[in-house]
Amino acid sequence: MQVNQLTDIVSNLKQAKFKYAKLLAQVILIMLSIGNVTVYKLATCLPGDAQLSSKEKSIRRMLSQLFNSDTYARFIHYLFQFDKVELVMDRTNWKIGKTYVNLFILSFIWQGMAIPLYWVRLDNKSGNTNSQQRIDMIEWFINKFGAEKIINLYADREFPSKKFIEYLNKSSVNFIFRIKDTILGTDKRNGKISKCKLRLIFNILVYGHPHAVQAIRNILGCNVYATAKRTINDELVILISNQIHADPLELYGRRWHIEIMFNKQKTKGFNLENTHIKNETRLLSLFTIIAICYSYSCLIGNIREELKPIKYKRIKEIPTKMFGTFRYGLDLIQHILFNRSRKLFTAIIECFSLGVKYKLHKSLSDLMLNF
């Protein structure tokens, strides 16, 4: 394949006079093909007669000068054309030898999948974020797209804080957070309002019973709507929100999509944890390339699923898809890349040139239907 034909892949990503566009296109295709992110493996698959060490140096130089987060965000907005979105924030971490890698990531929900939008590396090993880091992340989104674009923000137990909640209220951002059951909240009993741990307030809940009715309580110094439910594992799930919802537990369940995304970027997709890169700039650039590969796989998988729905199988009598949408797309892309024919060359160009209306040429449409 002539890689110079694939500059469309990065046309919306490269900065002015970005000299690594061709190499970036090659690395994206290789990463999609082999599902590995180590510089050595990527260099091994690079075409050309240069020595392996020279190829590795070229990739490292590219990673040191790659596009910034705003460029990536503009590309993702072009690709998915999202309007109002549900946001999820979470962390993912791992170790490279004795070095901790801790990424704080903001994603949006699209067609039942989390798509990464913005991330920063934390310098506190694998510890929690602080309130200002959370505020900065939402501030970034608001500055780029506007607070009115946020339907809801979902986050797990480590993220609620008085300062963060006050900022979200001030910015008119709706949120649904899970909160620790050891946090104090107000409770009205015997005509008196007192404060006690949330686990005591909701201790009457048992599995199988309806969840607690949403009620305004003062938690973390803020008035919020609180609801709770006990799971089959006897775990108490307590949610807080600045809005009343018909079923906040169902909405909050969408937060799980970001955990699935982490899984696909690691063991079930691109093996992110295999990298030995410790330099922050190179690591964030590498994650950007992984995010591009992951996002394209989700997009192609969704289009393919619309043309040829994924079959179901029964697991414990429950109908379950045989493949996830991400895998459905990645398998198709890998099939195109490994089967080197002129017809499939055209198809891969079409894959990476998809616009918002997803106008498919007949060759790509036929391939999705028949593969």
N, C-alpha and C positions, 0 to 999 in steps of 0.2 A: 504494500500500500504506500502511495506517495503521501508522506505526512504533510507536505505543503498544501495538499488538498484539504486538510483538516483544520485550517486556521479559523474556520467558522466556530469551532469549539470554544475558542478563547476570544473571539472578536468583541464580546461584551465584558470581558474580564481584564484584558491587558491595558496597562496604562500607556500614555503617549510614549511612542518609541520603545515599547517593552521588547527587548531583544530576545527574551526567552520564550516567545509565543510558540515557536515550533517545538522546542523541548518540552514545554508544558503540555502541548497536545500529545506528544509521544508518551509522556509519563502518565497522563490520564488514561490513555488506551491500554498501556501496560498494566496499570493498577486494576483496571476493570477486567483485564484478561486473567491475571494471576491471583488477584485477591490478596496481595502482599504489599507491605509498605516499607520494607527495609530498603535502604539506599543501595545496598549490594545487589539485591534481587532485581530492583528496578534497572540498575546499570547493566546487569547481565543481559537483560532483554532489549536494551537499546540497540537500534541498528547502527551500522557503521563499523569502520575498521580501527577506530581509536582503541587504545589500551583501556582495560577495565578501570584502572585507577583514574584515568582521565575522565571517563564517563561519570564515575562517582563524584569527582570534583565539580563537574558541570552541574550535576543535580544539586549538590550542596550550594553552589553559587546561586542557582536559581531560587532555592528555598530561602536564601538570605536576602533576596531582592524581590520577593513576590508581591502581588497586589495587596492592598489594604482591605480592612473589613467593610468600608463603605462601598468599594468597588464590587466586592462579593455580594453585598446586600442588594445593590442595584441589579446585578445579574439574576439573583434569585427572584426578585420582584418581576423582572422581565419574563423569566421562565414560567412562573406560577401565576403571575398577575393577580395576587391576592388583594382583597379590599379590606373588609373587617375580618379580624383573625382572633382566634383563641391562642394565647401565649402560654408556654410552659417554661419555667426556669428550674435548672437542676445542676448538679455537679457530677463529673465522672473523674475517677482518679485511678492511678496505678503506679508501680515503681519500676524504674530503670536502674538496676543494681541497688544502690543505696539512695538514689535520687527519687524524690516524690514528684509525680506529675499530677496536678490538680487543675482541671479545666471547669470553668463556670460558664454554662451554655444557656442561651435563650433560643427557643425554637417555636414554631407555630404549627398548628394542627391543620393538615390538608388531606382530605379524603381518608381519614382514619390513620394517618401517619404523621409523625413529627418530622419537620424539615428544619435543619439547623439554620439559624439566621445570624447570630452574633455570639462571640465567646471571648473570654479573657483567661489568661493563666494566673492562678492565685499563687502567692508566694508564702502561703502558710501551710506547707506540706499538704496533708490530706484533711486539714481542718475545715471548719465551716466558713462561710462568707460572713462579712459584717454588714450592718445596715447600709452603710454608704456604698459598698460595692453593689448591693441590690438596687439601690436608688440610681446609681450611675448606669446600670444596665437598662432599666426602664426609661431613664432620661434619654439614653441613646436612641431607643425606638421612637419615643415621642418626638425627638428632634428630626428624625428621618421621615416618619410617616404620620405622626399626629396621635394624640391620646384617643381621639374619636374612632380610630381604627381598631382599638382593643375591645373585644367583646368581653372576655374574662381573662384573668391571669391566674394560673394554677401553680401551686408550689407545695412541697412537702413540709414536714414538721420543723426543719431547721431554719426556715426562712421568715416566719412571722416575727415582727418586733414592733415596738411602739413607734419608733422613728419611721420605719418603712411603711407601716399602715397609715400613719398621719400623712406621709408624702403621697401615697396612692389616693387617699381621700381628697387631698388638696388638688391633685392632678386629674380628678374625676375618672380614675381607673378602677373598674370593677375587679374584684378578686375573690377567689375561693381557696383558702389555705387549710391544710390539715394542721392541727396544733397538738402539742404534747398534753397528755392527760394530767400531768403534774402542775400545769400552769393554774394560777388562781383565777377564779371568775366569780361574778356576783350571782347570788341565788336568793330567791324570796321564799322564805318558809315561816309559817306562823305569823304572817303579816310583817315580818322583818326582813330587811335586805342585809345579807352578810356575804363574806368572801370565803371560799373554800376551794380545794382542788377540784378540777373538772371531773376527775374520776369519781369523786364522791357525789357530785351533782347528778351524774348520769349512771350511778351504780345500779339503778333499778332496771336498766335495760338488759334484756337477755336475747340470745340469738333466736331469730325467727319472728320476733315481735316487730311492729312498725318502728321506724326510727323516731327519735325525739322530735317534737314539733319545734320549728325554728322560733327562737325567742331572742330578744335583744338582751345582751349581757355586757357588762364591762369587763373586758379581758385585755390585758397588757395596757391598761389605761385608756382604752378606746371602746366605744360602744359599737358592737358588731352583732350580727345575727349568728347564733350558734345552733348547731344540730349535731346529733350523734347517732351511731348505730353500732351494735356489737356483731362481730363476724363469727363465722363458724368455728374459728380458732380461739374464740373467747377474747378477741382483741377489740378494744374500744376505739372506734374511729370517730374523732371529733373534728368538725369543720367549722370555720368561721368565714363570714363574708360581709361585705358592706352593702349587699343587696339581698332581697328575699327571692328565693328561687322555688319553682315547683318541685324540683328534685335535685338539690345540690350534690348529693352523693353520686348520682348518675353523671352529672357534669364533671365532678372531680375525678371520676374514673378515667377520663380522657388524659389525665396526667401520665398514665401508664405508657402512653405512646412514646414518650421520651426515653423510658427504660428500654423499650424494644429497639429504638434507634441506636442507643449505646451498644446493645447486643449485636446489631447488624454491623456497626462500625468496628466491633472487636471480633469476637470468636465466630460469629455467623456471617461474616462478610469480608472485611478488609484487614483483620488482624492488627488493629491499631497498636496493641500492646507489644507487638514484635519489634517496633522501632527502637533504635538505640540512640536516637537524637535527643540531646539534652538542652542544646541551645534554644532559648525561648523563641527567637524569630523564626528559626528553621522549623521548630516544632509546630508553631501556629500556622506556618505556611503549609506544612504537610497535612495538618488537620483540614485546612481549606481545600486541598486537593481531594482528600477523602470525602469531605462534605459535598463537593461537586459530583464525584462518582456516585455517592449514595443518593443524592437528589435526582440525578439523571435516571438511576435505576428505578426509583419510585415513580417518576413521571412516565417512563417507558412502560413499566409494569401496569400502571393505571390505564394507559391508553390500550395496551394489549388486552387487559381484562375487560374493557368495554367492548372490544371486538370479539373476543373469545373468552367468555367467563371461566374462571377457575373452577375445576370440578371439586366436589365435596366427598369426604369420606366420614365414616362414623367412628368416633372415639368415645367409648363408654356410652354408646347410644346417642351421642351428641354430634350433629352434623358439623364438620370442621373442614375448612379449606385445605386442600392438599398442599398448597403453596401460599406464602405470603406475597403481597403485591411487589415488595422489594425484590424478592427472589425471582418472581415471575419476569420482572424486567431485566435483572442482571443476567439470568440464564439466556435470554434472547440476545442481549448485547454480546455476551461471550460466544454464543453460537455464530453471530455475524463475524466477530473478530477472528475466530479460529477457522472458519470456512472461507478461505480466500478466493472469492470469485468476483467478477466484475459487477454482477447483479447485487451482491452483498456489499460491495464497496459503495454503491449508490445508496443502499439502505442505511449504512452507518452514517454517511453524510447527512441523510435525512433525519436520522435519530438525533444528531447533535445540532440540527438547524431548526428544530421545532419551535414555532412561535406560539403565541397565546391561543390561536384558533386551532392548532394541531392539524393543519392541512396535510394529510398523509398522501404521498404519491402511491400509485398502485403497487409498486414493488414492495414497499414497506408494509402496506396494508395486507397484501397477499402473504407476506412472510409471517406476520403476526397471526393470521388466521390458520396457516398451515403448519407452523412449527410446533 
